[in-house]
Amino acid sequence: MEILDNFNLKDFNTFHVSAHARYFVNATGLDCLREALAFASHKEIPFMLIGQGSNLLFKEDYPGLIIEINVRGKELISEDEDFYYVKARCGENWHNFVQWSLEQNYYGMENLSLIPGTVGAAPVQNIGAYGVELCDVMVSLEALEIANGELRTFTNEECHFSYRNSVFKQELKDQFIIYSVTFGLRKAPHLNTSYAALAKALEGYSADEITPQLVSKTVCEIRRSKLPNPKRLGNAGSFFWNPEIPLAEFSALKKSYPDIVGYANDKSVKLAAAWLIDQTGWKGYREGDVGVHEDHALVLVNYGQATGAELVDLSERIQKSVKDKFGIVLTPEVRII
């Protein structure tokens, strides 16, 4: 295991901002992970795990050890009449894993195509898109307990999944490293095309033409049309969560803003953060190398040499504008370090 000093993280975050880690290690296996944790403990320094840096913004240099999770591998471990059970290690690229599964005719993850990140990061916030969530296809996972270096298995139920949430973001936060995930993937297609944008994109196809592969391809096209490619323009996708407010508060806002966009359930309404930001005039804004994408108000971008501090400052100004105009507090989805 090679520990690198004063390591520039510019190529390890999709904002492509320059920030240095005091130490850096590329962890390619379980023993390497354990050694890295022991190193941080011995040095009495903090450590942080990164996969592909797709949900990170480094505001400043990191004073501890950055552990790049690069543990690879995927395999069919069993099957029954209806399902294939596939195990994938934490460092596998999520989108590549979804595409590989479709190539094997393992179905159920097609709606989750093109989500950035790794397999190991997926359960932490129960990733989801177009009507499907990670919890719909996950059977169990193995996680390394940081305190003692032992592997522990969690069932789907034990992960306490909810909307973009899990036990690993709540009571077990920072206590485990997800090492592998086992999925139950269908042998026969069971398509979910109910999500409005996806249903509309598939309107021109007959039922026989709509396959899991077509759903995946269509999801990719929709996502690419909405979000800039981080390889070409530094960004981390949606910067803020869509805020959720009580029905009564939404009704009051709608009297002042009849066009406000919200999605109601029995008790609350989820507002479209992009609409709120657009209404405060930030969409397409640019100052130097920081800005808000011209086509999507939720996406903050680095046009070249922006610093993390500059992007954070922009995000805080957007938050203030939305709070002043609507009384709504926007919460960053991106993890600010």
HUFENHU-V348574 format. One line per field, one symbol per residue. ss: DSSP state (H for helix, E for strand, C for the rest). A space follows every 50 residues. Layout:
BEGIN
ss: ???
END
This chain:
BEGIN
ss: CCCEEEEECHHHCCCCCCCEEEEEEEECCHHHHHHHHHHHHHHCCCEEEE CCCCCEECCCCEEEEEEEECCCCEEEEEECCCEEEEEEECCCEHHHHHHH HHHCCCECCHHHCCCCCEHHHHCCCCCEECCEEHHHCEEEEEEEECCCCC EEEEECHHHCCECCECCCCCCCCCCEEEEEEEEEEECCCCCCCCCHHHHH HCCCCCHHHCCHHHHHHHHHHHHHHHCCCCCCCEECCCCECCCEEEHHHH HHHHHHCCCCCEEECCCEEEECHHHHHHHCCCCCCEECCEEECCCCCCCE EECCCCCHHHHHHHHHHHHHHHHHHHCCCCCECCEEC
END
